Amino acid sequence: MLSDCMEVRNAVSSVLRIVTVIVAAVVAVMLPGFVLSCARGDSTSGSGADLAERRVLRAQALRNLSPDDDIVPELTLIVDSMARDGRDVCYFAAVNVLIDQLFSESRFAEADTLAVRMQQEAEAEDNRLARAIAHRVRGQMLYKLSQPDRALTELGAARSLMADSTSGLKEFSTLASIDEWRWIAARATGDSATMRSAAQGYAAAVRREMSRGWRDSTAHFPVTALAFEAAGTLADNNLSESERLLSEAGAQLLPYLPARAYEHYYEVLANSRAAAGDYDSAIAALDTLLATHRDFPWFYLVDLRDKAHLLSEAGRHRESAAASARYVAMHDSLMSAQTDRRLHDLTVLYRSEIDREQRRADNFMKWGFGGVSLLLLVLLAVSYRSARRERKKNRLLVERLREADQLNVVSQSQSAPEEPESDMERLDRYMMTHRPYTDPSLSRRELAAYLGVTPEEVARIIRSERDMSVLAYINSCRLDEARRVLESDSTETVGALAERLGFGTARTLQRAFRDHFDMSPTQYRNLAHAAKESD
């Protein structure tokens, strides 16, 4: 039960709505997946195919032109109507649009459920292209949820389903999208080999389609291909070739299109100019990216981190420190928002049965006095049953936590004394024995000083080992100590306990305790004492 609580607490989510105001022609080229091919008439001819194309383009138009409206019901109707007519490539493109909208509304649980269903349907249809797009969609979601390693695994599975030689725009658009996202995720993980492989695959696919007579009216694909090739030559320290490729790409930029269409060009341009020592130009390229990524936090953070590094290399240390501080603050805020949203999703799912019962009870109110009397009886029974179930669940939680404490004591006493401790283990022992969290102002700086590392490094250690922020880790230690005190025979009040452990007020402790253990401190104390008496 203790590990389950930690898993729920550490579930992730991402925030911020994506506002897209690009005209339909540009979107038809930029949309990952199959909208490109449907729009270009590369699907099967006939009235059925025409209807599918119109439906998927209608779905994408809704998302582009009304991203902030309540369009999920209408998108769902489009997807359901297409499913009844058959699950072809355009159907899966429409599902992709619906998933993107759910994700942009921070409805992560629904988006993930739909992505899993999409993958299952693709498997059932034995549609290789649809299976590839399903893996790619999940890869994109995982990247946006700050899990680039898992994203790379999904994108690798998508790539394995694609042949190097595409037979038309459907396969080309899918292959190009997968390789582009592989390059993005590999860059986040530092996997240079995968970056090179993805870049080569993307550029080869673009050249192959253009040799067949296809032309990209937005220049997105050829510019991106040249940028990827420039990144490869830059990695080989061939700066002159990198600049030549970037110059060729720059000549194809269309000034009336947003910089978002050429984001990879600006990324590689910044790296190339920095390698040449032209930090002003490199920083200007990053400023362009920051402006175009302001509604895309998962990309904005990468740009901000790179700018802080470039400012430091340019000797502008004060600006670099400010950018770094902004990066840390925004990163922690994003992680906290993702966690809060995922916890909310899980709570909604957990309480859904009770909510349905309440809605039924509200309907019974319309039947008059007799219905009200019956409703009261039903609610009384449900309440009594729910209370018993809740008490039983909470008591089981208390017993499991006590068992976990006992196992921790035994494991610590049996551990080999000569076994070296990790930084996380040292930090856990320090928190348990010295209890520095009783200081309300405890922060990453003090923890870093104890370990002899930087504040950023201690945040990385805690994030890597516990998947939580520094503040969340400190509060979890405080809550564990509060739980042990409540289990003991201590008569200390909740208010005094809150002040002693660094929470400040009883209200703060009660709120944190309820969020963590799904019950109040007083309830926990009563259940713990009852469990001890039953022993």
Phi, psi and omega in degrees: 000324179297317179292325178298318179298318181294323180295317179297319182294329185261006177297145187248160177207171177225165194234180173077134178278148180257117182261115181246118181235048180261141183298159189299325181295320179292318182298323181300331178275322188277334185299123177295143174106230192249355180299322178305308184291323178297317183294329183272003178073027181272003179270180182298135182286160180125164184296322179298316179294321178298319179296318179298319179297315180297321181293315182291325176291327175296318179299315182292323179297319177302314183291324182287318189266339182225054186294335184264355179277169178277079186259357181301316179301318180291320176297321179296320177298319179298313180298316181296320180293323178290326179296323180294331181270358180121143184265081178266188184296326179290327175300313181293330175295320179294320176300319178303316179298315180297319179298316179300320180293316178300319181294318181294337176269009180063027177264068191293320181297317179294318180297317181293319178299318180292323178295320177296317179297320179299318180294319179296319179295321178296321178295317181296323179283349184054043182257107185299317181296317180294323177296321179295316180293327178296316177296320180295319179299315178294324177297317178299316181298315181295322177298315181292339176266021175063038176233067186295330179296313178293324178299318181297324177296314179296318181291327175295320177296322178296316182295326181293340179274353184255140174277152180294329181259110181276152184257002180176182184293331177301306182291324180298311183297323178291313181298316181296318180296317179297313181294325177297315180289329174297319179297318181295312182292321179295324177297322180291328182266353182078020181273088185293327180295316179291324176302314181295317180298315180295319180296317180294319180295319180296310183297320179297319180296319180295314180299321182296315180293322181290329177291340178272002176104358180284141177231135180267112184292344179262347183066011180299310185294309180295323178295316179295319179299315178296322178296317179297319178295321178297322178298321178294316179292328177293321177296334177271010179064026177261079187293322183295320179290322177300315180295325179295315180295321179292324177296319177296320179293317182299328180291344182262356181297138178259118188295339183273356177263149180292155180299339179304330181290342185232034188300321182291330175299314181291327177298309183290325178300317179298317180293319181293316180293325177294320179296331179275356180086005179269078187290329180298315178294321179297316180293323178297320178296320178292325177297324176298317179295317179300321180293320183279341181258014186297336177260010181234081190300328182292333175269324182302319181298319178297316178298318182294319177297316180295323179294319178301320179294316181295321178298322177294316179297328180278000180082009180265070192291325180296316178294323179297317179296320179295318179294321179295317179297320179295322178298312181298315182297315182291321179298312180297320180296318180295316179297318180296318180294320178298315181296315180301318181293318179295320176299321178297316179301315182294322178295318179299316179296320182294324184265005187298321181296317178296321179298319179296320178296321180294320178296321176295322179297321178297324179292326180295336182299335184286350186270011175087195187299317180298318179294323179297317180299315179296321180298319180299320178296318180296314180297322179298316179295315180296318180297316180297317181293318179295320180296317179296317180296319179295317180295319179296318179295316181294322179295320177298321178299314180300315181295320179294321178295321177295317178298319179297320178299317180296319179295322178297318179297316181295316183295323179292323181287333182267351183292146181293128184294335182274355180290124183292143179272145172281168178300322181292320178294320177299319181293319177299316181294321179297317180294324183284321186272319184265340178051054180292345183291352176293344175276115183300337183267009180303133181218183182298335182297315181292320179295321178295321180296322179294317181281344182077032179232179179279159176303323179294322181292319179294325176295321179295319180299312182294320178296318183291316185276325186242352180056046177211164178284169180298315181297319179296322178295314179300315180294327178294324176294318178298318181292323176297318178294319177300319179297318180295321178295317180295330178285336184281184179274009181297142177257014182299135180287161179297321179297315179294320179297318180299317181292321182290326184269002175095006178282335178094293182237156178298325181298319179297316178297315182298318180295314180296319181296317180294320178297324186277318187246002177062030174199163180280161176303321180295317177299318181297316180300313181298315180294320180296317180293322177296321179294322179294321179294323180291335177292000000 
